[in-house]
Amino acid sequence: METYSFLRELADSWALLVMFSVFIGIGLWAFRPGSRAIHEDTANIPFRHDARPAPERDQPAAVKEARNT
């Protein structure tokens, strides 16, 4: 059997099955019951400083200039 024919047969059957299994595994891992807190924490990163804005040293120069005018 030629190398190309063997690799083609492997890709058509087993590689497709492996890739599909990995896809399903990643989906199940992402939606597992224990990951809800981690996903909520990650989703709320942009809102962490709503109650107390970041200090001025962390802000760009354009924002500092706009406040001074």
CHARMM internal coordinates of N, CA and C (Angstrom, degrees):
IC EDIT
DIST 1 N 1 CA 1.4592
DIST 1 CA 1 C 1.5270
ANGL 1 N 1 CA 1 C 108.87
DIST 1 C 2 N 1.3100
ANGL 1 CA 1 C 2 N 115.75
DIHE 1 N 1 CA 1 C 2 N 135.47
DIST 2 N 2 CA 1.4569
ANGL 1 C 2 N 2 CA 120.48
DIHE 1 CA 1 C 2 N 2 CA 178.37
DIST 2 CA 2 C 1.5192
ANGL 2 N 2 CA 2 C 110.81
DIHE 1 C 2 N 2 CA 2 C -68.34
DIST 2 C 3 N 1.3153
ANGL 2 CA 2 C 3 N 115.17
DIHE 2 N 2 CA 2 C 3 N 157.13
DIST 3 N 3 CA 1.4623
ANGL 2 C 3 N 3 CA 120.10
DIHE 2 CA 2 C 3 N 3 CA 178.85
DIST 3 CA 3 C 1.5213
ANGL 3 N 3 CA 3 C 110.58
DIHE 2 C 3 N 3 CA 3 C -64.37
DIST 3 C 4 N 1.3268
ANGL 3 CA 3 C 4 N 117.27
DIHE 3 N 3 CA 3 C 4 N -43.93
DIST 4 N 4 CA 1.4587
ANGL 3 C 4 N 4 CA 120.53
DIHE 3 CA 3 C 4 N 4 CA -179.73
DIST 4 CA 4 C 1.5234
ANGL 4 N 4 CA 4 C 111.54
DIHE 3 C 4 N 4 CA 4 C -60.63
DIST 4 C 5 N 1.3166
ANGL 4 CA 4 C 5 N 116.41
DIHE 4 N 4 CA 4 C 5 N -45.42
DIST 5 N 5 CA 1.4728
ANGL 4 C 5 N 5 CA 119.96
DIHE 4 CA 4 C 5 N 5 CA -179.25
DIST 5 CA 5 C 1.5207
ANGL 5 N 5 CA 5 C 111.02
DIHE 4 C 5 N 5 CA 5 C -63.27
DIST 5 C 6 N 1.3283
ANGL 5 CA 5 C 6 N 116.65
DIHE 5 N 5 CA 5 C 6 N -40.35
DIST 6 N 6 CA 1.4605
ANGL 5 C 6 N 6 CA 120.42
DIHE 5 CA 5 C 6 N 6 CA 178.57
DIST 6 CA 6 C 1.5277
ANGL 6 N 6 CA 6 C 110.87
DIHE 5 C 6 N 6 CA 6 C -64.20
DIST 6 C 7 N 1.3240
ANGL 6 CA 6 C 7 N 116.72
DIHE 6 N 6 CA 6 C 7 N -47.28
DIST 7 N 7 CA 1.4677
ANGL 6 C 7 N 7 CA 119.98
DIHE 6 CA 6 C 7 N 7 CA -179.69
DIST 7 CA 7 C 1.5211
ANGL 7 N 7 CA 7 C 111.42
DIHE 6 C 7 N 7 CA 7 C -65.80
DIST 7 C 8 N 1.3126
ANGL 7 CA 7 C 8 N 117.21
DIHE 7 N 7 CA 7 C 8 N -36.21
DIST 8 N 8 CA 1.4597
ANGL 7 C 8 N 8 CA 121.08
DIHE 7 CA 7 C 8 N 8 CA 177.68
DIST 8 CA 8 C 1.5241
ANGL 8 N 8 CA 8 C 110.84
DIHE 7 C 8 N 8 CA 8 C -64.72
DIST 8 C 9 N 1.3202
ANGL 8 CA 8 C 9 N 116.67
DIHE 8 N 8 CA 8 C 9 N -43.32
DIST 9 N 9 CA 1.4589
ANGL 8 C 9 N 9 CA 120.91
DIHE 8 CA 8 C 9 N 9 CA 178.43
DIST 9 CA 9 C 1.5281
ANGL 9 N 9 CA 9 C 110.99
DIHE 8 C 9 N 9 CA 9 C -65.39
DIST 9 C 10 N 1.3197
ANGL 9 CA 9 C 10 N 116.25
DIHE 9 N 9 CA 9 C 10 N -40.32
DIST 10 N 10 CA 1.4618
ANGL 9 C 10 N 10 CA 120.87
DIHE 9 CA 9 C 10 N 10 CA 178.24
DIST 10 CA 10 C 1.5263
ANGL 10 N 10 CA 10 C 110.64
DIHE 9 C 10 N 10 CA 10 C -63.88
DIST 10 C 11 N 1.3203
ANGL 10 CA 10 C 11 N 116.83
DIHE 10 N 10 CA 10 C 11 N -44.27
DIST 11 N 11 CA 1.4681
ANGL 10 C 11 N 11 CA 120.73
DIHE 10 CA 10 C 11 N 11 CA -179.62
DIST 11 CA 11 C 1.5227
ANGL 11 N 11 CA 11 C 111.05
DIHE 10 C 11 N 11 CA 11 C -66.79
DIST 11 C 12 N 1.3036
ANGL 11 CA 11 C 12 N 117.91
DIHE 11 N 11 CA 11 C 12 N -35.57
DIST 12 N 12 CA 1.4632
ANGL 11 C 12 N 12 CA 120.94
DIHE 11 CA 11 C 12 N 12 CA -179.20
DIST 12 CA 12 C 1.5184
ANGL 12 N 12 CA 12 C 112.59
DIHE 11 C 12 N 12 CA 12 C -70.84
DIST 12 C 13 N 1.3070
ANGL 12 CA 12 C 13 N 117.87
DIHE 12 N 12 CA 12 C 13 N -24.97
DIST 13 N 13 CA 1.4582
ANGL 12 C 13 N 13 CA 118.85
DIHE 12 CA 12 C 13 N 13 CA -174.41
DIST 13 CA 13 C 1.5239
ANGL 13 N 13 CA 13 C 112.20
DIHE 12 C 13 N 13 CA 13 C -114.63
DIST 13 C 14 N 1.3037
ANGL 13 CA 13 C 14 N 117.33
DIHE 13 N 13 CA 13 C 14 N -73.75
DIST 14 N 14 CA 1.4639
ANGL 13 C 14 N 14 CA 120.91
DIHE 13 CA 13 C 14 N 14 CA -170.31
DIST 14 CA 14 C 1.5233
ANGL 14 N 14 CA 14 C 112.88
DIHE 13 C 14 N 14 CA 14 C -74.55
DIST 14 C 15 N 1.3081
ANGL 14 CA 14 C 15 N 118.24
DIHE 14 N 14 CA 14 C 15 N -39.14
DIST 15 N 15 CA 1.4595
ANGL 14 C 15 N 15 CA 119.77
DIHE 14 CA 14 C 15 N 15 CA -179.45
DIST 15 CA 15 C 1.5269
ANGL 15 N 15 CA 15 C 110.60
DIHE 14 C 15 N 15 CA 15 C -64.36
DIST 15 C 16 N 1.3247
ANGL 15 CA 15 C 16 N 116.81
DIHE 15 N 15 CA 15 C 16 N -38.94
DIST 16 N 16 CA 1.4612
ANGL 15 C 16 N 16 CA 120.03
DIHE 15 CA 15 C 16 N 16 CA 177.26
DIST 16 CA 16 C 1.5283
ANGL 16 N 16 CA 16 C 110.99
DIHE 15 C 16 N 16 CA 16 C -63.93
DIST 16 C 17 N 1.3043
ANGL 16 CA 16 C 17 N 116.58
DIHE 16 N 16 CA 16 C 17 N -40.80
DIST 17 N 17 CA 1.4617
ANGL 16 C 17 N 17 CA 121.04
DIHE 16 CA 16 C 17 N 17 CA 177.95
DIST 17 CA 17 C 1.5275
ANGL 17 N 17 CA 17 C 111.20
DIHE 16 C 17 N 17 CA 17 C -64.44
DIST 17 C 18 N 1.3153
ANGL 17 CA 17 C 18 N 117.04
DIHE 17 N 17 CA 17 C 18 N -41.77
DIST 18 N 18 CA 1.4701
ANGL 17 C 18 N 18 CA 121.01
DIHE 17 CA 17 C 18 N 18 CA 178.82
DIST 18 CA 18 C 1.5252
ANGL 18 N 18 CA 18 C 110.48
DIHE 17 C 18 N 18 CA 18 C -65.29
DIST 18 C 19 N 1.3234
ANGL 18 CA 18 C 19 N 117.84
DIHE 18 N 18 CA 18 C 19 N -45.73
DIST 19 N 19 CA 1.4654
ANGL 18 C 19 N 19 CA 120.60
DIHE 18 CA 18 C 19 N 19 CA -179.88
DIST 19 CA 19 C 1.5250
ANGL 19 N 19 CA 19 C 111.51
DIHE 18 C 19 N 19 CA 19 C -63.50
DIST 19 C 20 N 1.3147
ANGL 19 CA 19 C 20 N 117.71
DIHE 19 N 19 CA 19 C 20 N -39.23
DIST 20 N 20 CA 1.4609
ANGL 19 C 20 N 20 CA 120.92
DIHE 19 CA 19 C 20 N 20 CA 177.76
DIST 20 CA 20 C 1.5279
ANGL 20 N 20 CA 20 C 110.41
DIHE 19 C 20 N 20 CA 20 C -65.87
DIST 20 C 21 N 1.3223
ANGL 20 CA 20 C 21 N 116.61
DIHE 20 N 20 CA 20 C 21 N -40.42
DIST 21 N 21 CA 1.4681
ANGL 20 C 21 N 21 CA 120.44
DIHE 20 CA 20 C 21 N 21 CA 178.34
DIST 21 CA 21 C 1.5276
ANGL 21 N 21 CA 21 C 111.16
DIHE 20 C 21 N 21 CA 21 C -64.42
DIST 21 C 22 N 1.3062
ANGL 21 CA 21 C 22 N 117.34
DIHE 21 N 21 CA 21 C 22 N -40.66
DIST 22 N 22 CA 1.4714
ANGL 21 C 22 N 22 CA 120.90
DIHE 21 CA 21 C 22 N 22 CA 177.33
DIST 22 CA 22 C 1.5243
ANGL 22 N 22 CA 22 C 110.03
DIHE 21 C 22 N 22 CA 22 C -64.22
DIST 22 C 23 N 1.3108
ANGL 22 CA 22 C 23 N 118.07
DIHE 22 N 22 CA 22 C 23 N -42.08
DIST 23 N 23 CA 1.4620
ANGL 22 C 23 N 23 CA 122.20
DIHE 22 CA 22 C 23 N 23 CA 178.18
DIST 23 CA 23 C 1.5239
ANGL 23 N 23 CA 23 C 111.13
DIHE 22 C 23 N 23 CA 23 C -59.83
DIST 23 C 24 N 1.3227
ANGL 23 CA 23 C 24 N 116.99
DIHE 23 N 23 CA 23 C 24 N -47.41
DIST 24 N 24 CA 1.4675
ANGL 23 C 24 N 24 CA 121.46
DIHE 23 CA 23 C 24 N 24 CA 178.97
DIST 24 CA 24 C 1.5296
ANGL 24 N 24 CA 24 C 110.01
DIHE 23 C 24 N 24 CA 24 C -64.60
DIST 24 C 25 N 1.3277
ANGL 24 CA 24 C 25 N 117.35
DIHE 24 N 24 CA 24 C 25 N -40.52
DIST 25 N 25 CA 1.4686
ANGL 24 C 25 N 25 CA 121.48
DIHE 24 CA 24 C 25 N 25 CA 178.94
DIST 25 CA 25 C 1.5168
ANGL 25 N 25 CA 25 C 112.29
DIHE 24 C 25 N 25 CA 25 C -61.98
DIST 25 C 26 N 1.3209
ANGL 25 CA 25 C 26 N 117.27
DIHE 25 N 25 CA 25 C 26 N -42.02
DIST 26 N 26 CA 1.4701
ANGL 25 C 26 N 26 CA 120.85
DIHE 25 CA 25 C 26 N 26 CA 178.61
DIST 26 CA 26 C 1.5194
ANGL 26 N 26 CA 26 C 110.13
DIHE 25 C 26 N 26 CA 26 C -65.84
DIST 26 C 27 N 1.3195
ANGL 26 CA 26 C 27 N 117.06
DIHE 26 N 26 CA 26 C 27 N -40.66
DIST 27 N 27 CA 1.4670
ANGL 26 C 27 N 27 CA 120.22
DIHE 26 CA 26 C 27 N 27 CA 177.50
DIST 27 CA 27 C 1.5148
ANGL 27 N 27 CA 27 C 112.05
DIHE 26 C 27 N 27 CA 27 C -62.70
DIST 27 C 28 N 1.3179
ANGL 27 CA 27 C 28 N 116.76
DIHE 27 N 27 CA 27 C 28 N -44.43
DIST 28 N 28 CA 1.4678
ANGL 27 C 28 N 28 CA 120.31
DIHE 27 CA 27 C 28 N 28 CA 178.09
DIST 28 CA 28 C 1.5237
ANGL 28 N 28 CA 28 C 111.40
DIHE 27 C 28 N 28 CA 28 C -65.39
DIST 28 C 29 N 1.3310
ANGL 28 CA 28 C 29 N 117.05
DIHE 28 N 28 CA 28 C 29 N -38.33
DIST 29 N 29 CA 1.4660
ANGL 28 C 29 N 29 CA 120.93
DIHE 28 CA 28 C 29 N 29 CA 179.24
DIST 29 CA 29 C 1.5351
ANGL 29 N 29 CA 29 C 110.26
DIHE 28 C 29 N 29 CA 29 C -65.28
DIST 29 C 30 N 1.3125
ANGL 29 CA 29 C 30 N 117.79
DIHE 29 N 29 CA 29 C 30 N -41.21
DIST 30 N 30 CA 1.4636
ANGL 29 C 30 N 30 CA 120.88
DIHE 29 CA 29 C 30 N 30 CA -178.29
DIST 30 CA 30 C 1.5195
ANGL 30 N 30 CA 30 C 112.22
DIHE 29 C 30 N 30 CA 30 C -68.09
DIST 30 C 31 N 1.3307
ANGL 30 CA 30 C 31 N 117.71
DIHE 30 N 30 CA 30 C 31 N -32.43
DIST 31 N 31 CA 1.4615
ANGL 30 C 31 N 31 CA 121.22
DIHE 30 CA 30 C 31 N 31 CA -177.08
DIST 31 CA 31 C 1.5243
ANGL 31 N 31 CA 31 C 112.99
DIHE 30 C 31 N 31 CA 31 C -104.35
DIST 31 C 32 N 1.3268
ANGL 31 CA 31 C 32 N 117.46
DIHE 31 N 31 CA 31 C 32 N 20.44
DIST 32 N 32 CA 1.4630
ANGL 31 C 32 N 32 CA 119.32
DIHE 31 CA 31 C 32 N 32 CA 178.91
DIST 32 CA 32 C 1.5259
ANGL 32 N 32 CA 32 C 109.51
DIHE 31 C 32 N 32 CA 32 C -67.78
DIST 32 C 33 N 1.3257
ANGL 32 CA 32 C 33 N 117.95
DIHE 32 N 32 CA 32 C 33 N 152.95
DIST 33 N 33 CA 1.4720
ANGL 32 C 33 N 33 CA 120.88
DIHE 32 CA 32 C 33 N 33 CA -174.43
DIST 33 CA 33 C 1.5302
ANGL 33 N 33 CA 33 C 113.94
DIHE 32 C 33 N 33 CA 33 C -60.20
DIST 33 C 34 N 1.3116
ANGL 33 CA 33 C 34 N 119.58
DIHE 33 N 33 CA 33 C 34 N -34.73
DIST 34 N 34 CA 1.4635
ANGL 33 C 34 N 34 CA 121.30
DIHE 33 CA 33 C 34 N 34 CA -176.05
DIST 34 CA 34 C 1.5150
ANGL 34 N 34 CA 34 C 114.72
DIHE 33 C 34 N 34 CA 34 C -78.29
DIST 34 C 35 N 1.3158
ANGL 34 CA 34 C 35 N 118.58
DIHE 34 N 34 CA 34 C 35 N -6.33
DIST 35 N 35 CA 1.4652
ANGL 34 C 35 N 35 CA 119.73
DIHE 34 CA 34 C 35 N 35 CA -174.83
DIST 35 CA 35 C 1.5270
ANGL 35 N 35 CA 35 C 113.60
DIHE 34 C 35 N 35 CA 35 C -93.66
DIST 35 C 36 N 1.3111
ANGL 35 CA 35 C 36 N 117.98
DIHE 35 N 35 CA 35 C 36 N -0.26
DIST 36 N 36 CA 1.4635
ANGL 35 C 36 N 36 CA 120.43
DIHE 35 CA 35 C 36 N 36 CA -176.52
DIST 36 CA 36 C 1.5338
ANGL 36 N 36 CA 36 C 112.05
DIHE 35 C 36 N 36 CA 36 C -60.79
DIST 36 C 37 N 1.3103
ANGL 36 CA 36 C 37 N 117.35
DIHE 36 N 36 CA 36 C 37 N -43.96
DIST 37 N 37 CA 1.4711
ANGL 36 C 37 N 37 CA 120.83
DIHE 36 CA 36 C 37 N 37 CA -179.33
DIST 37 CA 37 C 1.5229
ANGL 37 N 37 CA 37 C 111.16
DIHE 36 C 37 N 37 CA 37 C -64.26
DIST 37 C 38 N 1.3168
ANGL 37 CA 37 C 38 N 116.94
DIHE 37 N 37 CA 37 C 38 N -39.58
DIST 38 N 38 CA 1.4688
ANGL 37 C 38 N 38 CA 120.41
DIHE 37 CA 37 C 38 N 38 CA 179.28
DIST 38 CA 38 C 1.5210
ANGL 38 N 38 CA 38 C 110.38
DIHE 37 C 38 N 38 CA 38 C -64.96
DIST 38 C 39 N 1.3276
ANGL 38 CA 38 C 39 N 117.68
DIHE 38 N 38 CA 38 C 39 N -43.80
DIST 39 N 39 CA 1.4620
ANGL 38 C 39 N 39 CA 121.13
DIHE 38 CA 38 C 39 N 39 CA -179.26
DIST 39 CA 39 C 1.5304
ANGL 39 N 39 CA 39 C 111.27
DIHE 38 C 39 N 39 CA 39 C -67.67
DIST 39 C 40 N 1.3124
ANGL 39 CA 39 C 40 N 118.04
DIHE 39 N 39 CA 39 C 40 N -38.24
DIST 40 N 40 CA 1.4655
ANGL 39 C 40 N 40 CA 120.63
DIHE 39 CA 39 C 40 N 40 CA 178.41
DIST 40 CA 40 C 1.5259
ANGL 40 N 40 CA 40 C 110.41
DIHE 39 C 40 N 40 CA 40 C -66.32
DIST 40 C 41 N 1.3278
ANGL 40 CA 40 C 41 N 117.52
DIHE 40 N 40 CA 40 C 41 N -40.99
DIST 41 N 41 CA 1.4575
ANGL 40 C 41 N 41 CA 120.71
DIHE 40 CA 40 C 41 N 41 CA 178.45
DIST 41 CA 41 C 1.5251
ANGL 41 N 41 CA 41 C 110.85
DIHE 40 C 41 N 41 CA 41 C -63.31
DIST 41 C 42 N 1.3094
ANGL 41 CA 41 C 42 N 116.86
DIHE 41 N 41 CA 41 C 42 N -43.68
DIST 42 N 42 CA 1.4605
ANGL 41 C 42 N 42 CA 121.05
DIHE 41 CA 41 C 42 N 42 CA 178.92
DIST 42 CA 42 C 1.5296
ANGL 42 N 42 CA 42 C 111.01
DIHE 41 C 42 N 42 CA 42 C -65.31
DIST 42 C 43 N 1.3143
ANGL 42 CA 42 C 43 N 117.66
DIHE 42 N 42 CA 42 C 43 N -39.23
DIST 43 N 43 CA 1.4623
ANGL 42 C 43 N 43 CA 121.06
DIHE 42 CA 42 C 43 N 43 CA -179.58
DIST 43 CA 43 C 1.5213
ANGL 43 N 43 CA 43 C 111.90
DIHE 42 C 43 N 43 CA 43 C -68.19
DIST 43 C 44 N 1.3246
ANGL 43 CA 43 C 44 N 118.25
DIHE 43 N 43 CA 43 C 44 N -26.15
DIST 44 N 44 CA 1.4685
ANGL 43 C 44 N 44 CA 121.61
DIHE 43 CA 43 C 44 N 44 CA -177.16
DIST 44 CA 44 C 1.5196
ANGL 44 N 44 CA 44 C 113.87
DIHE 43 C 44 N 44 CA 44 C -93.26
DIST 44 C 45 N 1.3129
ANGL 44 CA 44 C 45 N 118.97
DIHE 44 N 44 CA 44 C 45 N 6.67
DIST 45 N 45 CA 1.4623
ANGL 44 C 45 N 45 CA 121.56
DIHE 44 CA 44 C 45 N 45 CA 179.73
DIST 45 CA 45 C 1.5323
ANGL 45 N 45 CA 45 C 112.04
DIHE 44 C 45 N 45 CA 45 C -55.55
DIST 45 C 46 N 1.3312
ANGL 45 CA 45 C 46 N 120.91
DIHE 45 N 45 CA 45 C 46 N -44.19
DIST 46 N 46 CA 1.4723
ANGL 45 C 46 N 46 CA 119.44
DIHE 45 CA 45 C 46 N 46 CA -178.94
DIST 46 CA 46 C 1.5321
ANGL 46 N 46 CA 46 C 113.80
DIHE 45 C 46 N 46 CA 46 C -64.99
DIST 46 C 47 N 1.3076
ANGL 46 CA 46 C 47 N 118.38
DIHE 46 N 46 CA 46 C 47 N -18.66
DIST 47 N 47 CA 1.4581
ANGL 46 C 47 N 47 CA 121.31
DIHE 46 CA 46 C 47 N 47 CA -175.18
DIST 47 CA 47 C 1.5267
ANGL 47 N 47 CA 47 C 113.25
DIHE 46 C 47 N 47 CA 47 C -102.36
DIST 47 C 48 N 1.3028
ANGL 47 CA 47 C 48 N 119.03
DIHE 47 N 47 CA 47 C 48 N 8.21
DIST 48 N 48 CA 1.4625
ANGL 47 C 48 N 48 CA 121.54
DIHE 47 CA 47 C 48 N 48 CA -175.37
DIST 48 CA 48 C 1.5146
ANGL 48 N 48 CA 48 C 113.16
DIHE 47 C 48 N 48 CA 48 C -65.92
DIST 48 C 49 N 1.3222
ANGL 48 CA 48 C 49 N 119.19
DIHE 48 N 48 CA 48 C 49 N -30.41
DIST 49 N 49 CA 1.4622
ANGL 48 C 49 N 49 CA 121.75
DIHE 48 CA 48 C 49 N 49 CA -175.69
DIST 49 CA 49 C 1.5226
ANGL 49 N 49 CA 49 C 112.08
DIHE 48 C 49 N 49 CA 49 C -104.40
DIST 49 C 50 N 1.3106
ANGL 49 CA 49 C 50 N 118.74
DIHE 49 N 49 CA 49 C 50 N 24.32
DIST 50 N 50 CA 1.4606
ANGL 49 C 50 N 50 CA 120.11
DIHE 49 CA 49 C 50 N 50 CA -179.76
DIST 50 CA 50 C 1.5237
ANGL 50 N 50 CA 50 C 112.16
DIHE 49 C 50 N 50 CA 50 C -67.77
DIST 50 C 51 N 1.3192
ANGL 50 CA 50 C 51 N 117.98
DIHE 50 N 50 CA 50 C 51 N -41.50
DIST 51 N 51 CA 1.4617
ANGL 50 C 51 N 51 CA 120.90
DIHE 50 CA 50 C 51 N 51 CA -178.52
DIST 51 CA 51 C 1.5245
ANGL 51 N 51 CA 51 C 111.28
DIHE 50 C 51 N 51 CA 51 C -73.32
DIST 51 C 52 N 1.3079
ANGL 51 CA 51 C 52 N 117.04
DIHE 51 N 51 CA 51 C 52 N -34.76
DIST 52 N 52 CA 1.4588
ANGL 51 C 52 N 52 CA 122.01
DIHE 51 CA 51 C 52 N 52 CA -178.31
DIST 52 CA 52 C 1.5281
ANGL 52 N 52 CA 52 C 107.25
DIHE 51 C 52 N 52 CA 52 C -135.76
DIST 52 C 53 N 1.3193
ANGL 52 CA 52 C 53 N 118.30
DIHE 52 N 52 CA 52 C 53 N 107.01
DIST 53 N 53 CA 1.4672
ANGL 52 C 53 N 53 CA 120.56
DIHE 52 CA 52 C 53 N 53 CA -177.92
DIST 53 CA 53 C 1.5241
ANGL 53 N 53 CA 53 C 111.50
DIHE 52 C 53 N 53 CA 53 C -60.74
DIST 53 C 54 N 1.2893
ANGL 53 CA 53 C 54 N 115.88
DIHE 53 N 53 CA 53 C 54 N 159.43
DIST 54 N 54 CA 1.4591
ANGL 53 C 54 N 54 CA 121.29
DIHE 53 CA 53 C 54 N 54 CA 178.50
DIST 54 CA 54 C 1.5268
ANGL 54 N 54 CA 54 C 109.56
DIHE 53 C 54 N 54 CA 54 C -63.83
DIST 54 C 55 N 1.3289
ANGL 54 CA 54 C 55 N 117.67
DIHE 54 N 54 CA 54 C 55 N 149.64
DIST 55 N 55 CA 1.4684
ANGL 54 C 55 N 55 CA 120.44
DIHE 54 CA 54 C 55 N 55 CA 178.13
DIST 55 CA 55 C 1.5265
ANGL 55 N 55 CA 55 C 111.34
DIHE 54 C 55 N 55 CA 55 C -60.58
DIST 55 C 56 N 1.3206
ANGL 55 CA 55 C 56 N 115.87
DIHE 55 N 55 CA 55 C 56 N 158.38
DIST 56 N 56 CA 1.4713
ANGL 55 C 56 N 56 CA 120.14
DIHE 55 CA 55 C 56 N 56 CA -176.02
DIST 56 CA 56 C 1.5141
ANGL 56 N 56 CA 56 C 112.46
DIHE 55 C 56 N 56 CA 56 C -63.35
DIST 56 C 57 N 1.3102
ANGL 56 CA 56 C 57 N 119.17
DIHE 56 N 56 CA 56 C 57 N -28.21
DIST 57 N 57 CA 1.4598
ANGL 56 C 57 N 57 CA 120.62
DIHE 56 CA 56 C 57 N 57 CA -179.13
DIST 57 CA 57 C 1.5220
ANGL 57 N 57 CA 57 C 111.65
DIHE 56 C 57 N 57 CA 57 C -65.49
DIST 57 C 58 N 1.3297
ANGL 57 CA 57 C 58 N 118.14
DIHE 57 N 57 CA 57 C 58 N -22.84
DIST 58 N 58 CA 1.4590
ANGL 57 C 58 N 58 CA 121.97
DIHE 57 CA 57 C 58 N 58 CA -179.62
DIST 58 CA 58 C 1.5248
ANGL 58 N 58 CA 58 C 112.80
DIHE 57 C 58 N 58 CA 58 C -88.91
DIST 58 C 59 N 1.3272
ANGL 58 CA 58 C 59 N 117.13
DIHE 58 N 58 CA 58 C 59 N -4.98
DIST 59 N 59 CA 1.4564
ANGL 58 C 59 N 59 CA 119.59
DIHE 58 CA 58 C 59 N 59 CA -175.91
DIST 59 CA 59 C 1.5225
ANGL 59 N 59 CA 59 C 110.62
DIHE 58 C 59 N 59 CA 59 C -96.68
DIST 59 C 60 N 1.3265
ANGL 59 CA 59 C 60 N 117.51
DIHE 59 N 59 CA 59 C 60 N 151.75
DIST 60 N 60 CA 1.4644
ANGL 59 C 60 N 60 CA 120.90
DIHE 59 CA 59 C 60 N 60 CA 178.56
DIST 60 CA 60 C 1.5220
ANGL 60 N 60 CA 60 C 111.89
DIHE 59 C 60 N 60 CA 60 C -64.26
DIST 60 C 61 N 1.3195
ANGL 60 CA 60 C 61 N 116.29
DIHE 60 N 60 CA 60 C 61 N 160.02
DIST 61 N 61 CA 1.4625
ANGL 60 C 61 N 61 CA 121.92
DIHE 60 CA 60 C 61 N 61 CA -178.08
DIST 61 CA 61 C 1.5189
ANGL 61 N 61 CA 61 C 112.24
DIHE 60 C 61 N 61 CA 61 C -62.01
DIST 61 C 62 N 1.3196
ANGL 61 CA 61 C 62 N 118.25
DIHE 61 N 61 CA 61 C 62 N -33.54
DIST 62 N 62 CA 1.4660
ANGL 61 C 62 N 62 CA 120.93
DIHE 61 CA 61 C 62 N 62 CA -178.90
DIST 62 CA 62 C 1.5402
ANGL 62 N 62 CA 62 C 110.74
DIHE 61 C 62 N 62 CA 62 C -64.16
DIST 62 C 63 N 1.3107
ANGL 62 CA 62 C 63 N 117.53
DIHE 62 N 62 CA 62 C 63 N -36.34
DIST 63 N 63 CA 1.4577
ANGL 62 C 63 N 63 CA 121.08
DIHE 62 CA 62 C 63 N 63 CA 179.36
DIST 63 CA 63 C 1.5234
ANGL 63 N 63 CA 63 C 109.20
DIHE 62 C 63 N 63 CA 63 C -69.93
DIST 63 C 64 N 1.3366
ANGL 63 CA 63 C 64 N 117.76
DIHE 63 N 63 CA 63 C 64 N -41.05
DIST 64 N 64 CA 1.4658
ANGL 63 C 64 N 64 CA 121.57
DIHE 63 CA 63 C 64 N 64 CA 179.25
DIST 64 CA 64 C 1.5298
ANGL 64 N 64 CA 64 C 110.44
DIHE 63 C 64 N 64 CA 64 C -62.31
DIST 64 C 65 N 1.3460
ANGL 64 CA 64 C 65 N 117.28
DIHE 64 N 64 CA 64 C 65 N -41.88
DIST 65 N 65 CA 1.4535
ANGL 64 C 65 N 65 CA 121.25
DIHE 64 CA 64 C 65 N 65 CA 179.71
DIST 65 CA 65 C 1.5182
ANGL 65 N 65 CA 65 C 110.71
DIHE 64 C 65 N 65 CA 65 C -66.52
DIST 65 C 66 N 1.2986
ANGL 65 CA 65 C 66 N 119.23
DIHE 65 N 65 CA 65 C 66 N -38.74
DIST 66 N 66 CA 1.4542
ANGL 65 C 66 N 66 CA 122.85
DIHE 65 CA 65 C 66 N 66 CA 179.97
DIST 66 CA 66 C 1.5330
ANGL 66 N 66 CA 66 C 110.71
DIHE 65 C 66 N 66 CA 66 C -64.81
DIST 66 C 67 N 1.3124
ANGL 66 CA 66 C 67 N 117.57
DIHE 66 N 66 CA 66 C 67 N -34.52
DIST 67 N 67 CA 1.4586
ANGL 66 C 67 N 67 CA 120.41
DIHE 66 CA 66 C 67 N 67 CA 178.08
DIST 67 CA 67 C 1.5154
ANGL 67 N 67 CA 67 C 112.02
DIHE 66 C 67 N 67 CA 67 C -72.22
DIST 67 C 68 N 1.3262
ANGL 67 CA 67 C 68 N 117.59
DIHE 67 N 67 CA 67 C 68 N -31.83
DIST 68 N 68 CA 1.4634
ANGL 67 C 68 N 68 CA 121.23
DIHE 67 CA 67 C 68 N 68 CA -177.99
DIST 68 CA 68 C 1.5202
ANGL 68 N 68 CA 68 C 112.86
DIHE 67 C 68 N 68 CA 68 C -76.38
DIST 68 C 69 N 1.3143
ANGL 68 CA 68 C 69 N 118.00
DIHE 68 N 68 CA 68 C 69 N -18.77
DIST 69 N 69 CA 1.4710
ANGL 68 C 69 N 69 CA 119.79
DIHE 68 CA 68 C 69 N 69 CA -177.44
DIST 69 CA 69 C 1.4952
ANGL 69 N 69 CA 69 C 111.95
DIHE 68 C 69 N 69 CA 69 C -90.73
END
COOR INIT
IC SEED 1 N 1 CA 1 C
IC BUILD
